[in-house]
Every structure is written in C-alpha cells, then in structure tokens.
Amino acid sequence: MKKELSKKGKISLALSFCTFFVGLSYMYFIMDGRTKLNAQDTQFLTIVVVFLSIFLIITIADRVKMHGGNFSWKKFGIILIIVILFGLWRIAV
C-alpha cells in the first residue's frame, strides 16, 4: 500500500486547514456579523485565500507524485493564467 502523502504534503495539508480556520474565526470574531468589508478585512481575507490556495496546490501536487503520476507545473501554470485572465476580464466587463 502506497503512502497517501509525504511529510511535506501532510504539513501543507495541516497548514491549509489552519489557514482556513483562521479565516473563519476572523469572519466570526472580528467582523462580528458585518456583511460589508472594509479595507482591512479585504486585505486580510485576500492573504488568507492566497495562502490557502498555495498550500492546497502543494498538497495536490504531492498527492499526485505519491500515486506515481506526473504533475506538470507548466500545464498548471498555463491553466492558472487562463483562469486569472478570465476573472480579470469578467471584472472589467
């Protein structure tokens, strides 16, 4: 039986869960029921989403490598650029 995740993958997964719960606790305790974001909220939540995304990408890449697959960072980068450009286009329109 193959290992599910390496040590790096487990650490990355743990950090992604911690980042997620930090974001949730910020929304619950600091924002205190507000639905409109101020500049500080936007900046903090953007940082949380970026870190969460990075940790989850590392976890997915590690899981693919542990199962014998080949994770292509080049293909992933191209897909990511397309998604970002589509999002920017949707914001501009």
Distance bins in CASP14 RR format, pairs under 12 A and 6 or more apart:
PFRMAT RR
TARGET T0000
AUTHOR 0000-0000-0000
RMODE 2
METHOD distances of the structure
MODEL  1
1 66 0 0 0 0 0 1 0 0 0 0 0
1 67 0 0 0 0 0 1 0 0 0 0 0
2 63 0 0 0 0 0 1 0 0 0 0 0
2 65 0 0 0 0 0 1 0 0 0 0 0
2 66 1 0 0 1 0 0 0 0 0 0 0
2 67 1 0 0 1 0 0 0 0 0 0 0
2 68 0 0 0 0 1 0 0 0 0 0 0
2 69 0 0 0 0 0 1 0 0 0 0 0
3 9 0 0 0 0 0 1 0 0 0 0 0
3 10 0 0 0 0 1 0 0 0 0 0 0
3 62 0 0 0 0 0 1 0 0 0 0 0
3 63 0 0 0 0 0 1 0 0 0 0 0
3 65 0 0 0 0 0 1 0 0 0 0 0
3 66 1 0 1 0 0 0 0 0 0 0 0
3 67 0 0 0 0 1 0 0 0 0 0 0
3 68 0 0 0 0 0 1 0 0 0 0 0
4 10 0 0 0 0 1 0 0 0 0 0 0
4 13 0 0 0 0 1 0 0 0 0 0 0
4 59 0 0 0 0 0 1 0 0 0 0 0
4 62 0 0 0 0 1 0 0 0 0 0 0
4 63 1 0 0 1 0 0 0 0 0 0 0
4 64 0 0 0 0 0 1 0 0 0 0 0
4 65 0 0 0 0 0 1 0 0 0 0 0
4 66 1 0 0 1 0 0 0 0 0 0 0
4 67 0 0 0 0 1 0 0 0 0 0 0
5 11 0 0 0 0 1 0 0 0 0 0 0
5 12 0 0 0 0 1 0 0 0 0 0 0
5 13 1 0 0 1 0 0 0 0 0 0 0
5 14 0 0 0 0 0 1 0 0 0 0 0
5 16 0 0 0 0 0 1 0 0 0 0 0
5 58 0 0 0 0 0 1 0 0 0 0 0
5 59 1 0 0 1 0 0 0 0 0 0 0
5 60 0 0 0 0 0 1 0 0 0 0 0
5 61 0 0 0 0 0 1 0 0 0 0 0
5 62 1 0 1 0 0 0 0 0 0 0 0
5 63 1 0 0 1 0 0 0 0 0 0 0
5 64 0 0 0 0 0 1 0 0 0 0 0
5 65 0 0 0 0 1 0 0 0 0 0 0
5 66 1 0 0 1 0 0 0 0 0 0 0
5 67 0 0 0 0 0 1 0 0 0 0 0
6 12 0 0 0 0 1 0 0 0 0 0 0
6 13 0 0 0 0 0 1 0 0 0 0 0
6 58 0 0 0 0 0 1 0 0 0 0 0
6 59 0 0 0 0 0 1 0 0 0 0 0
6 61 0 0 0 0 0 1 0 0 0 0 0
6 62 1 0 1 0 0 0 0 0 0 0 0
6 63 0 0 0 0 1 0 0 0 0 0 0
6 64 0 0 0 0 0 1 0 0 0 0 0
6 65 1 0 0 1 0 0 0 0 0 0 0
6 66 1 0 0 1 0 0 0 0 0 0 0
6 67 0 0 0 0 0 1 0 0 0 0 0
7 13 0 0 0 0 0 1 0 0 0 0 0
7 14 0 0 0 0 0 1 0 0 0 0 0
7 62 0 0 0 0 1 0 0 0 0 0 0
7 66 0 0 0 0 0 1 0 0 0 0 0
8 14 0 0 0 0 0 1 0 0 0 0 0
8 15 0 0 0 0 0 1 0 0 0 0 0
8 55 0 0 0 0 0 1 0 0 0 0 0
8 58 1 0 0 1 0 0 0 0 0 0 0
8 59 0 0 0 0 1 0 0 0 0 0 0
8 61 0 0 0 0 1 0 0 0 0 0 0
8 62 1 0 1 0 0 0 0 0 0 0 0
8 63 0 0 0 0 0 1 0 0 0 0 0
8 65 0 0 0 0 1 0 0 0 0 0 0
8 66 0 0 0 0 0 1 0 0 0 0 0
9 15 0 0 0 0 1 0 0 0 0 0 0
9 16 0 0 0 0 1 0 0 0 0 0 0
9 55 0 0 0 0 1 0 0 0 0 0 0
9 56 0 0 0 0 0 1 0 0 0 0 0
9 57 0 0 0 0 0 1 0 0 0 0 0
9 58 1 0 0 1 0 0 0 0 0 0 0
9 59 1 0 1 0 0 0 0 0 0 0 0
9 60 0 0 0 0 1 0 0 0 0 0 0
9 61 0 0 0 0 1 0 0 0 0 0 0
9 62 1 0 1 0 0 0 0 0 0 0 0
9 63 1 0 0 1 0 0 0 0 0 0 0
9 64 0 0 0 0 0 1 0 0 0 0 0
9 65 0 0 0 0 1 0 0 0 0 0 0
9 66 0 0 0 0 1 0 0 0 0 0 0
10 16 0 0 0 0 0 1 0 0 0 0 0
10 17 0 0 0 0 0 1 0 0 0 0 0
10 55 0 0 0 0 0 1 0 0 0 0 0
10 58 0 0 0 0 0 1 0 0 0 0 0
10 59 0 0 0 0 1 0 0 0 0 0 0
10 62 0 0 0 0 1 0 0 0 0 0 0
10 63 0 0 0 0 0 1 0 0 0 0 0
10 66 0 0 0 0 0 1 0 0 0 0 0
11 17 0 0 0 0 0 1 0 0 0 0 0
11 18 0 0 0 0 0 1 0 0 0 0 0
11 55 0 0 0 0 1 0 0 0 0 0 0
11 58 0 0 0 0 1 0 0 0 0 0 0
11 59 0 0 0 0 1 0 0 0 0 0 0
11 62 0 0 0 0 1 0 0 0 0 0 0
12 18 0 0 0 0 0 1 0 0 0 0 0
12 19 0 0 0 0 0 1 0 0 0 0 0
12 51 0 0 0 0 0 1 0 0 0 0 0
12 52 0 0 0 0 0 1 0 0 0 0 0
12 53 0 0 0 0 0 1 0 0 0 0 0
12 54 0 0 0 0 1 0 0 0 0 0 0
12 55 1 0 1 0 0 0 0 0 0 0 0
12 56 1 0 0 1 0 0 0 0 0 0 0
12 57 0 0 0 0 1 0 0 0 0 0 0
12 58 1 0 1 0 0 0 0 0 0 0 0
12 59 1 0 1 0 0 0 0 0 0 0 0
12 60 0 0 0 0 1 0 0 0 0 0 0
12 61 0 0 0 0 1 0 0 0 0 0 0
12 62 1 0 0 1 0 0 0 0 0 0 0
12 63 0 0 0 0 1 0 0 0 0 0 0
13 19 0 0 0 0 0 1 0 0 0 0 0
13 20 0 0 0 0 0 1 0 0 0 0 0
13 52 0 0 0 0 0 1 0 0 0 0 0
13 55 1 0 0 1 0 0 0 0 0 0 0
13 56 0 0 0 0 1 0 0 0 0 0 0
13 57 0 0 0 0 0 1 0 0 0 0 0
13 58 0 0 0 0 1 0 0 0 0 0 0
13 59 1 0 1 0 0 0 0 0 0 0 0
13 60 0 0 0 0 1 0 0 0 0 0 0
13 61 0 0 0 0 0 1 0 0 0 0 0
13 62 0 0 0 0 1 0 0 0 0 0 0
13 63 0 0 0 0 1 0 0 0 0 0 0
14 20 0 0 0 0 0 1 0 0 0 0 0
14 21 0 0 0 0 0 1 0 0 0 0 0
14 55 0 0 0 0 1 0 0 0 0 0 0
14 56 0 0 0 0 0 1 0 0 0 0 0
14 58 0 0 0 0 0 1 0 0 0 0 0
14 59 0 0 0 0 1 0 0 0 0 0 0
15 21 0 0 0 0 0 1 0 0 0 0 0
15 22 0 0 0 0 0 1 0 0 0 0 0
15 48 0 0 0 0 0 1 0 0 0 0 0
15 51 1 0 0 1 0 0 0 0 0 0 0
15 52 0 0 0 0 1 0 0 0 0 0 0
15 53 0 0 0 0 0 1 0 0 0 0 0
15 54 0 0 0 0 1 0 0 0 0 0 0
15 55 1 0 1 0 0 0 0 0 0 0 0
15 56 0 0 0 0 1 0 0 0 0 0 0
15 58 0 0 0 0 1 0 0 0 0 0 0
15 59 0 0 0 0 1 0 0 0 0 0 0
16 22 0 0 0 0 0 1 0 0 0 0 0
16 23 0 0 0 0 0 1 0 0 0 0 0
16 48 0 0 0 0 0 1 0 0 0 0 0
16 49 0 0 0 0 0 1 0 0 0 0 0
16 50 0 0 0 0 0 1 0 0 0 0 0
16 51 0 0 0 0 1 0 0 0 0 0 0
16 52 1 0 1 0 0 0 0 0 0 0 0
16 53 0 0 0 0 1 0 0 0 0 0 0
16 54 0 0 0 0 1 0 0 0 0 0 0
16 55 1 1 0 0 0 0 0 0 0 0 0
16 56 1 0 1 0 0 0 0 0 0 0 0
16 57 0 0 0 0 1 0 0 0 0 0 0
16 58 0 0 0 0 1 0 0 0 0 0 0
16 59 1 0 0 1 0 0 0 0 0 0 0
16 60 0 0 0 0 0 1 0 0 0 0 0
16 62 0 0 0 0 0 1 0 0 0 0 0
17 23 0 0 0 0 0 1 0 0 0 0 0
17 24 0 0 0 0 0 1 0 0 0 0 0
17 51 0 0 0 0 0 1 0 0 0 0 0
17 52 0 0 0 0 1 0 0 0 0 0 0
17 55 0 0 0 0 1 0 0 0 0 0 0
17 56 0 0 0 0 1 0 0 0 0 0 0
17 59 0 0 0 0 0 1 0 0 0 0 0
18 24 0 0 0 0 0 1 0 0 0 0 0
18 25 0 0 0 0 0 1 0 0 0 0 0
18 48 0 0 0 0 0 1 0 0 0 0 0
18 51 0 0 0 0 1 0 0 0 0 0 0
18 52 0 0 0 0 1 0 0 0 0 0 0
18 55 0 0 0 0 1 0 0 0 0 0 0
19 25 0 0 0 0 0 1 0 0 0 0 0
19 26 0 0 0 0 0 1 0 0 0 0 0
19 44 0 0 0 0 0 1 0 0 0 0 0
19 45 0 0 0 0 0 1 0 0 0 0 0
19 47 0 0 0 0 1 0 0 0 0 0 0
19 48 1 0 1 0 0 0 0 0 0 0 0
19 49 0 0 0 0 1 0 0 0 0 0 0
19 50 0 0 0 0 1 0 0 0 0 0 0
19 51 1 0 1 0 0 0 0 0 0 0 0
19 52 1 0 1 0 0 0 0 0 0 0 0
19 53 0 0 0 0 1 0 0 0 0 0 0
19 54 0 0 0 0 1 0 0 0 0 0 0
19 55 1 0 0 1 0 0 0 0 0 0 0
19 56 0 0 0 0 1 0 0 0 0 0 0
19 59 0 0 0 0 0 1 0 0 0 0 0
20 26 0 0 0 0 0 1 0 0 0 0 0
20 27 0 0 0 0 0 1 0 0 0 0 0
20 45 0 0 0 0 0 1 0 0 0 0 0
20 48 1 0 0 1 0 0 0 0 0 0 0
20 49 0 0 0 0 1 0 0 0 0 0 0
20 51 0 0 0 0 1 0 0 0 0 0 0
20 52 1 0 1 0 0 0 0 0 0 0 0
20 53 0 0 0 0 0 1 0 0 0 0 0
20 55 0 0 0 0 1 0 0 0 0 0 0
20 56 0 0 0 0 1 0 0 0 0 0 0
21 27 0 0 0 0 0 1 0 0 0 0 0
21 28 0 0 0 0 0 1 0 0 0 0 0
21 29 0 0 0 0 0 1 0 0 0 0 0
21 48 0 0 0 0 0 1 0 0 0 0 0
21 52 0 0 0 0 0 1 0 0 0 0 0
22 28 0 0 0 0 0 1 0 0 0 0 0
22 29 0 0 0 0 0 1 0 0 0 0 0
22 30 0 0 0 0 0 1 0 0 0 0 0
22 44 0 0 0 0 1 0 0 0 0 0 0
22 45 0 0 0 0 0 1 0 0 0 0 0
22 47 0 0 0 0 1 0 0 0 0 0 0
22 48 1 0 0 1 0 0 0 0 0 0 0
22 49 0 0 0 0 0 1 0 0 0 0 0
22 51 0 0 0 0 1 0 0 0 0 0 0
22 52 0 0 0 0 1 0 0 0 0 0 0
22 55 0 0 0 0 0 1 0 0 0 0 0
23 29 0 0 0 0 1 0 0 0 0 0 0
23 30 0 0 0 0 1 0 0 0 0 0 0
23 31 0 0 0 0 1 0 0 0 0 0 0
23 41 0 0 0 0 0 1 0 0 0 0 0
23 44 1 0 0 1 0 0 0 0 0 0 0
23 45 1 0 0 1 0 0 0 0 0 0 0
23 46 0 0 0 0 0 1 0 0 0 0 0
23 47 0 0 0 0 1 0 0 0 0 0 0
23 48 1 0 1 0 0 0 0 0 0 0 0
23 49 0 0 0 0 1 0 0 0 0 0 0
23 51 0 0 0 0 1 0 0 0 0 0 0
23 52 0 0 0 0 1 0 0 0 0 0 0
24 30 0 0 0 0 0 1 0 0 0 0 0
24 31 0 0 0 0 0 1 0 0 0 0 0
24 45 0 0 0 0 0 1 0 0 0 0 0
24 48 0 0 0 0 1 0 0 0 0 0 0
24 52 0 0 0 0 0 1 0 0 0 0 0
25 31 0 0 0 0 0 1 0 0 0 0 0
25 32 0 0 0 0 0 1 0 0 0 0 0
25 44 0 0 0 0 0 1 0 0 0 0 0
25 48 0 0 0 0 0 1 0 0 0 0 0
26 32 0 0 0 0 0 1 0 0 0 0 0
26 33 0 0 0 0 0 1 0 0 0 0 0
26 34 0 0 0 0 0 1 0 0 0 0 0
26 37 0 0 0 0 0 1 0 0 0 0 0
26 40 0 0 0 0 0 1 0 0 0 0 0
26 41 0 0 0 0 1 0 0 0 0 0 0
26 42 0 0 0 0 0 1 0 0 0 0 0
26 43 0 0 0 0 0 1 0 0 0 0 0
26 44 1 0 0 1 0 0 0 0 0 0 0
26 45 1 0 0 1 0 0 0 0 0 0 0
26 46 0 0 0 0 0 1 0 0 0 0 0
26 47 0 0 0 0 0 1 0 0 0 0 0
26 48 1 0 0 1 0 0 0 0 0 0 0
26 49 0 0 0 0 0 1 0 0 0 0 0
27 33 0 0 0 0 1 0 0 0 0 0 0
27 34 0 0 0 0 1 0 0 0 0 0 0
27 35 0 0 0 0 0 1 0 0 0 0 0
27 37 0 0 0 0 1 0 0 0 0 0 0
27 41 0 0 0 0 1 0 0 0 0 0 0
27 44 0 0 0 0 1 0 0 0 0 0 0
27 45 1 0 0 1 0 0 0 0 0 0 0
27 48 0 0 0 0 1 0 0 0 0 0 0
28 34 0 0 0 0 0 1 0 0 0 0 0
30 37 0 0 0 0 0 1 0 0 0 0 0
30 38 0 0 0 0 0 1 0 0 0 0 0
30 40 0 0 0 0 1 0 0 0 0 0 0
30 41 1 0 0 1 0 0 0 0 0 0 0
30 44 0 0 0 0 1 0 0 0 0 0 0
30 45 0 0 0 0 0 1 0 0 0 0 0
30 48 0 0 0 0 0 1 0 0 0 0 0
31 37 1 0 0 1 0 0 0 0 0 0 0
31 38 0 0 0 0 1 0 0 0 0 0 0
31 40 0 0 0 0 0 1 0 0 0 0 0
31 41 1 0 0 1 0 0 0 0 0 0 0
31 42 0 0 0 0 0 1 0 0 0 0 0
31 44 0 0 0 0 1 0 0 0 0 0 0
31 45 0 0 0 0 1 0 0 0 0 0 0
32 41 0 0 0 0 0 1 0 0 0 0 0
33 41 0 0 0 0 0 1 0 0 0 0 0
34 40 0 0 0 0 0 1 0 0 0 0 0
34 41 1 0 0 1 0 0 0 0 0 0 0
35 41 0 0 0 0 0 1 0 0 0 0 0
36 42 0 0 0 0 0 1 0 0 0 0 0
37 43 0 0 0 0 1 0 0 0 0 0 0
37 44 0 0 0 0 1 0 0 0 0 0 0
37 45 1 0 0 1 0 0 0 0 0 0 0
37 46 0 0 0 0 0 1 0 0 0 0 0
38 44 0 0 0 0 0 1 0 0 0 0 0
38 45 0 0 0 0 0 1 0 0 0 0 0
39 45 0 0 0 0 0 1 0 0 0 0 0
39 46 0 0 0 0 0 1 0 0 0 0 0
40 46 0 0 0 0 0 1 0 0 0 0 0
40 47 0 0 0 0 0 1 0 0 0 0 0
41 47 0 0 0 0 0 1 0 0 0 0 0
41 48 0 0 0 0 0 1 0 0 0 0 0
42 48 0 0 0 0 0 1 0 0 0 0 0
42 49 0 0 0 0 0 1 0 0 0 0 0
43 49 0 0 0 0 0 1 0 0 0 0 0
43 50 0 0 0 0 0 1 0 0 0 0 0
44 50 0 0 0 0 0 1 0 0 0 0 0
44 51 0 0 0 0 0 1 0 0 0 0 0
45 51 0 0 0 0 0 1 0 0 0 0 0
45 52 0 0 0 0 0 1 0 0 0 0 0
46 52 0 0 0 0 0 1 0 0 0 0 0
46 53 0 0 0 0 0 1 0 0 0 0 0
47 53 0 0 0 0 0 1 0 0 0 0 0
47 54 0 0 0 0 0 1 0 0 0 0 0
48 54 0 0 0 0 0 1 0 0 0 0 0
48 55 0 0 0 0 0 1 0 0 0 0 0
49 55 0 0 0 0 0 1 0 0 0 0 0
49 56 0 0 0 0 0 1 0 0 0 0 0
50 56 0 0 0 0 0 1 0 0 0 0 0
50 57 0 0 0 0 0 1 0 0 0 0 0
51 57 0 0 0 0 0 1 0 0 0 0 0
51 58 0 0 0 0 0 1 0 0 0 0 0
52 58 0 0 0 0 0 1 0 0 0 0 0
52 59 0 0 0 0 0 1 0 0 0 0 0
53 59 0 0 0 0 0 1 0 0 0 0 0
53 60 0 0 0 0 0 1 0 0 0 0 0
53 76 0 0 0 0 0 1 0 0 0 0 0
53 80 0 0 0 0 1 0 0 0 0 0 0
53 83 0 0 0 0 0 1 0 0 0 0 0
53 84 0 0 0 0 0 1 0 0 0 0 0
54 60 0 0 0 0 0 1 0 0 0 0 0
54 61 0 0 0 0 0 1 0 0 0 0 0
54 80 0 0 0 0 0 1 0 0 0 0 0
55 61 0 0 0 0 0 1 0 0 0 0 0
55 62 0 0 0 0 0 1 0 0 0 0 0
56 62 0 0 0 0 0 1 0 0 0 0 0
56 63 0 0 0 0 0 1 0 0 0 0 0
57 63 0 0 0 0 0 1 0 0 0 0 0
57 64 0 0 0 0 0 1 0 0 0 0 0
57 71 0 0 0 0 1 0 0 0 0 0 0
57 73 0 0 0 0 1 0 0 0 0 0 0
57 76 1 0 0 1 0 0 0 0 0 0 0
57 77 0 0 0 0 0 1 0 0 0 0 0
57 79 0 0 0 0 0 1 0 0 0 0 0
57 80 0 0 0 0 1 0 0 0 0 0 0
58 64 0 0 0 0 0 1 0 0 0 0 0
58 65 0 0 0 0 0 1 0 0 0 0 0
58 71 0 0 0 0 0 1 0 0 0 0 0
58 73 0 0 0 0 0 1 0 0 0 0 0
58 76 0 0 0 0 0 1 0 0 0 0 0
59 65 0 0 0 0 0 1 0 0 0 0 0
59 66 0 0 0 0 0 1 0 0 0 0 0
59 71 0 0 0 0 0 1 0 0 0 0 0
60 66 0 0 0 0 0 1 0 0 0 0 0
60 67 0 0 0 0 0 1 0 0 0 0 0
60 69 0 0 0 0 0 1 0 0 0 0 0
60 71 1 0 0 1 0 0 0 0 0 0 0
60 73 0 0 0 0 0 1 0 0 0 0 0
60 76 0 0 0 0 1 0 0 0 0 0 0
61 67 0 0 0 0 0 1 0 0 0 0 0
61 68 0 0 0 0 0 1 0 0 0 0 0
61 69 0 0 0 0 0 1 0 0 0 0 0
61 70 0 0 0 0 0 1 0 0 0 0 0
61 71 1 0 1 0 0 0 0 0 0 0 0
61 72 0 0 0 0 1 0 0 0 0 0 0
61 73 1 0 0 1 0 0 0 0 0 0 0
61 75 0 0 0 0 0 1 0 0 0 0 0
61 76 1 0 0 1 0 0 0 0 0 0 0
61 77 0 0 0 0 0 1 0 0 0 0 0
62 68 0 0 0 0 0 1 0 0 0 0 0
62 69 0 0 0 0 0 1 0 0 0 0 0
62 71 0 0 0 0 1 0 0 0 0 0 0
63 69 0 0 0 0 1 0 0 0 0 0 0
63 71 0 0 0 0 1 0 0 0 0 0 0
64 70 1 0 0 1 0 0 0 0 0 0 0
64 71 1 0 1 0 0 0 0 0 0 0 0
64 72 0 0 0 0 1 0 0 0 0 0 0
64 73 0 0 0 0 0 1 0 0 0 0 0
64 75 0 0 0 0 0 1 0 0 0 0 0
64 76 0 0 0 0 0 1 0 0 0 0 0
65 71 1 0 1 0 0 0 0 0 0 0 0
65 72 0 0 0 0 0 1 0 0 0 0 0
65 73 0 0 0 0 0 1 0 0 0 0 0
70 76 0 0 0 0 0 1 0 0 0 0 0
71 77 0 0 0 0 0 1 0 0 0 0 0
72 78 0 0 0 0 1 0 0 0 0 0 0
72 79 0 0 0 0 1 0 0 0 0 0 0
73 79 0 0 0 0 0 1 0 0 0 0 0
73 80 0 0 0 0 1 0 0 0 0 0 0
74 80 0 0 0 0 0 1 0 0 0 0 0
74 81 0 0 0 0 0 1 0 0 0 0 0
75 81 0 0 0 0 0 1 0 0 0 0 0
75 82 0 0 0 0 0 1 0 0 0 0 0
76 82 0 0 0 0 0 1 0 0 0 0 0
76 83 0 0 0 0 0 1 0 0 0 0 0
77 83 0 0 0 0 1 0 0 0 0 0 0
77 84 0 0 0 0 1 0 0 0 0 0 0
77 85 0 0 0 0 0 1 0 0 0 0 0
78 84 0 0 0 0 0 1 0 0 0 0 0
78 85 0 0 0 0 0 1 0 0 0 0 0
79 85 0 0 0 0 0 1 0 0 0 0 0
79 86 0 0 0 0 0 1 0 0 0 0 0
80 86 0 0 0 0 0 1 0 0 0 0 0
80 87 0 0 0 0 0 1 0 0 0 0 0
81 87 0 0 0 0 0 1 0 0 0 0 0
81 88 0 0 0 0 0 1 0 0 0 0 0
82 88 0 0 0 0 0 1 0 0 0 0 0
82 89 0 0 0 0 0 1 0 0 0 0 0
83 89 0 0 0 0 0 1 0 0 0 0 0
83 90 0 0 0 0 0 1 0 0 0 0 0
84 90 0 0 0 0 0 1 0 0 0 0 0
84 91 0 0 0 0 0 1 0 0 0 0 0
85 91 0 0 0 0 0 1 0 0 0 0 0
85 92 0 0 0 0 0 1 0 0 0 0 0
86 92 0 0 0 0 0 1 0 0 0 0 0
86 93 0 0 0 0 0 1 0 0 0 0 0
87 93 0 0 0 0 1 0 0 0 0 0 0
END
